[in-house]
Each structure stands twice: as C-alpha cells, then as structure tokens.
Amino acid sequence: MSMDQAVTAEATEQAITAFVSERVKAEVPADQDLFGSGLVSSMFAMELVVHLEQAFSVQILGDDLKRDNFRTIAAMTALVVRLRGGEKPADV
Amino acid sequence: MSEPLAGAREIVDDLVGDRAAEWDRTGLIPDDVLRTLSARGLLCAGVPEASGGLGASSAANGEFTAFVGSRCSSLRSVMTSQGMAAWTIQRLGSAQQHAEYLPKLAGGQLAAVAFSEPEAGSDLSAMTTTIEQDDDTVVVRGQKVWTTAAHYADMIVVVGRYGSGAAAVVVPASAPGVTVTRVAQPSGCRAAGHANVTLDEVRLPATAVLGGGQPLMLLVTTALAYGRISVAWGCVGILRACLDAARGHARTRTQFGKRLADHQLVARHLANLLTSEQIATRVCEHASRCWDQGSPEMVVATVLAKQVGAVQAAQGAATAVQVLGSAAAHEGHVVERAYRDAKLMELIEGSTEICELILADHAVSMPAT
C-alpha cells in the first residue's frame, strides 16, 4: 500500500467511525461486529450502504452488499478502499 | 414534469380512459395496456438510460406514479411491482444481469417480486423459500403468497434463503415447477394481478441469482424501499382523485337551498382532504429528494412517506365517501375504489404497524437535535 493509499484508508476509517458512532451514540471500535452486537438494524444497514456510496462516490452493488463487507468499520473501510482502488486520491 | 416522462400522462389517459372501473370489476387490466406501457419504459421509469430505460429521477417518477394512481390504483400497483423488480435487479445484480434483464423490463415484459409466504407476512425473517446451488444451476423451492402482478408477470423475482444469507432469483413464470394461482377477488387494487406462487423444484441457471449472501433483512429492506416510495406516491394519487371528486360534488350538489361546499361540516371535510393531499405530497417529495441526492436519510424518509401516504389516503378516501354520499356508494365509483384501494395500502409493503415500529426504532436511536 502506498503512502497516499494508507492516508486515504485512515481518513476513510475515521469518517465511517464518525458516522456510525454518531448514529448509534456510542464509541465503536473499528473491529467491533456491528451485527453480532445488535447495534445495527436492517434499516441502519441500508443507511450505511447509501452513506458509503454518497460519502465516497462509490457504487456498492450485487456481491459487494454481503454482510461481511459491513460487519465492522474495518471491513467497510476495506470495501471503500477497494472500490476506489482504480482512482487516484482526490488530494494529490 | 422532466423530459424523460414528457407525454407520459397523455399516454396513460389514452390507455386508461374511463375503463378503470371496468378493470376493477373484472379484475383484469388488458394485456395490451400493460405491454404498451412496459414497452415505453413507463412501468419502471427509473431504469437508467444505459440499461434501456427512461432514466427518470425519483421525483419525476413519483409524480408520474401519483398520476397513474389517481386514475387506477391497480395499474399503479403493477407499476410498483415492475419498478421494484427493476430496482432489485439494479441493486443486487451484476453488470451482465443488468444488461440481461433491465432492457426487457423497460421494453415490453412484465415482472413481479415475491416476498410474502403463508407463515411470513409482516415477519419476513421467517421466510422458508430456499435457493440452493447445484453446480452451475440453482433449485428454488417454496410457496409465495399475495405476489402483486404475478398473474401478468413474465418474470418473478423471488426472495429466499441462500446459503447462510439470502438472495433473489429471477424466475421465468413459464419455468417448469412454477404455478401461479390468482388470489380470488382481492378487496383492493382488484386488477393488480395478485397471485400465490408455488415453486416446486424450479431449476434455473445459476446466473439467475441476484447477489447472494446478503443478510435476509438487508436484502428485503433494500428491495422494499422502491415499493414503499412507489406506494407512497400512489397514495398521493388516491388522495388527488378523492379531492377532485369531493370538491366537484360539493360545488355542484345543492341541499337545504345551498351548495354542499357552503355547509360548514362538509367544508371541513374538503379542508381535511386538501390537508391530507398536501401532507402526503410534501413527505413524498422529501423522500424522493433524498433518493435523488443519494442521501442515507432516504431509508427512513421512505418508510415515513409510505406510512404518511397510506394513513392519509385511507382517511381521505373515507372522507370523500362521506362527502359523495349515495353518489359514490356503488361499485366502481372512483371514490368507492379509492376507499378499498387505500385501505389495502395500509396492509402492504410493511403494514401501518410495521412502519410505526421502524419509525419508533428510528426515533429512539436517532441522534439528539
């Protein structure tokens, strides 16, 4: 992973953490299982999908909607970084 | 109305004319009406142009949906099913599946989406239909009930269990093992082609599976989102039809030496109908704006729109029945149909009570203002 990609991943994780923590009104560690802990309803799961699409200009379709991609903040971060993979970071 | 739907209302008026009451009575919309609208992309106007659709925004498609709903809720209901099928394919399908199915839905074919089962209505998490992988094929087994538009459909998008999660699968209505049986004389949207669908060892190519592995309720919530916004706009249409009929009657009918509109107790009904129509319209506009902006608020705004729309439509239709009196107290009158159709809208796509539970959950969990 290049330096730029690492910075992007970190910023992405921070942004997702902020969104999730705000919504569930709790500190959420990046590796916490959101579904297993009952923090996430199906409505919120869909909000997460739409939020990630809007905030990071990606489209999450088909197989990418798998639960495993949304299980933790870390997994969502990895998904976003992967979907943005083809692009240069906006700030370089 | 924006460009993709220019002329669409005229086409609908031309096709529907004054036949909605007859369709309600016979329980059938003529095939050529549905095929013509499908071929023009009007039953799922949100399908992107790249996939052969009209690429209408949610706001424009919503206003068009309300227009159709003001003419015939059965036709609007078929539209809702077709749009929901297209949306589900858009969300869950691969690029190849988009290319395979979407141009058909915008090009003359008809589709339905099957969720409910005998033991899984409001509690869709109890569904037992299975989609099982078998080499490069899948086998679909289960029983779906109350599938809107299934009677007309060429393809039925069936939601079921798939591995440890869920998937949707596009089932041709003609596939061996598929039996479609009409629901006899539904109480509302009588010509919407509600049917029960039995899937007896239906074997399909694995390429018919959309997505796969999603949590069941995320898949259901995603697919239903389109159905809900579409029903909500359809309810706006019901309210507009009721308002038109009630004010028309109150302007012309005279009792006790003056127009009904000049009797205060009747005037209140008119005010309430106008209020209902405006409330439902604004809530739908907000939800559609969220869709068009890609805002995560669309999820809750859509449930809110469905809830407000259905409750207001049921109330508004009852009010209109009261204003029209004996003038509308016969089968097939626009207000009599609205009364039956609107009540059904409180039962489908998440009953009023289920929507209330979702909204309550949101109220509890939402951040402080």
HADDOCK unambig.tbl for C-alpha pairs under 7 A between the chains (distance, minus, plus):
assign (segid A and resid 22 and name CA) (segid B and resid 367 and name CA) 6.59 0.50 0.50
assign (segid A and resid 23 and name CA) (segid B and resid 366 and name CA) 6.22 0.50 0.50
assign (segid A and resid 23 and name CA) (segid B and resid 367 and name CA) 6.03 0.50 0.50
assign (segid A and resid 24 and name CA) (segid B and resid 365 and name CA) 6.46 0.50 0.50
assign (segid A and resid 25 and name CA) (segid B and resid 367 and name CA) 6.73 0.50 0.50
assign (segid A and resid 42 and name CA) (segid B and resid 217 and name CA) 5.66 0.50 0.50
assign (segid A and resid 42 and name CA) (segid B and resid 218 and name CA) 4.94 0.50 0.50
assign (segid A and resid 42 and name CA) (segid B and resid 221 and name CA) 6.63 0.50 0.50
assign (segid A and resid 43 and name CA) (segid B and resid 221 and name CA) 6.67 0.50 0.50
assign (segid A and resid 43 and name CA) (segid B and resid 299 and name CA) 6.64 0.50 0.50
assign (segid A and resid 45 and name CA) (segid B and resid 218 and name CA) 6.58 0.50 0.50
assign (segid A and resid 46 and name CA) (segid B and resid 218 and name CA) 6.48 0.50 0.50
assign (segid A and resid 46 and name CA) (segid B and resid 222 and name CA) 6.67 0.50 0.50
assign (segid A and resid 46 and name CA) (segid B and resid 299 and name CA) 6.88 0.50 0.50
assign (segid A and resid 47 and name CA) (segid B and resid 296 and name CA) 4.74 0.50 0.50
assign (segid A and resid 47 and name CA) (segid B and resid 297 and name CA) 6.97 0.50 0.50
assign (segid A and resid 47 and name CA) (segid B and resid 299 and name CA) 6.04 0.50 0.50
assign (segid A and resid 50 and name CA) (segid B and resid 294 and name CA) 6.52 0.50 0.50
assign (segid A and resid 50 and name CA) (segid B and resid 295 and name CA) 6.58 0.50 0.50
assign (segid A and resid 50 and name CA) (segid B and resid 296 and name CA) 4.99 0.50 0.50
assign (segid A and resid 51 and name CA) (segid B and resid 295 and name CA) 6.61 0.50 0.50
assign (segid A and resid 51 and name CA) (segid B and resid 296 and name CA) 4.99 0.50 0.50
assign (segid A and resid 54 and name CA) (segid B and resid 294 and name CA) 5.89 0.50 0.50
assign (segid A and resid 54 and name CA) (segid B and resid 295 and name CA) 6.73 0.50 0.50
assign (segid A and resid 61 and name CA) (segid B and resid 91 and name CA) 5.31 0.50 0.50
assign (segid A and resid 61 and name CA) (segid B and resid 92 and name CA) 5.53 0.50 0.50
assign (segid A and resid 61 and name CA) (segid B and resid 93 and name CA) 6.90 0.50 0.50
assign (segid A and resid 62 and name CA) (segid B and resid 91 and name CA) 6.18 0.50 0.50
assign (segid A and resid 62 and name CA) (segid B and resid 92 and name CA) 3.80 0.50 0.50
assign (segid A and resid 62 and name CA) (segid B and resid 93 and name CA) 4.90 0.50 0.50
assign (segid A and resid 62 and name CA) (segid B and resid 94 and name CA) 5.76 0.50 0.50
assign (segid A and resid 62 and name CA) (segid B and resid 210 and name CA) 6.74 0.50 0.50
assign (segid A and resid 62 and name CA) (segid B and resid 211 and name CA) 4.46 0.50 0.50
assign (segid A and resid 63 and name CA) (segid B and resid 211 and name CA) 4.90 0.50 0.50
assign (segid A and resid 63 and name CA) (segid B and resid 212 and name CA) 6.51 0.50 0.50
assign (segid A and resid 65 and name CA) (segid B and resid 214 and name CA) 6.06 0.50 0.50
assign (segid A and resid 66 and name CA) (segid B and resid 213 and name CA) 5.53 0.50 0.50
assign (segid A and resid 66 and name CA) (segid B and resid 214 and name CA) 4.35 0.50 0.50
assign (segid A and resid 67 and name CA) (segid B and resid 214 and name CA) 5.34 0.50 0.50
assign (segid A and resid 67 and name CA) (segid B and resid 215 and name CA) 5.77 0.50 0.50
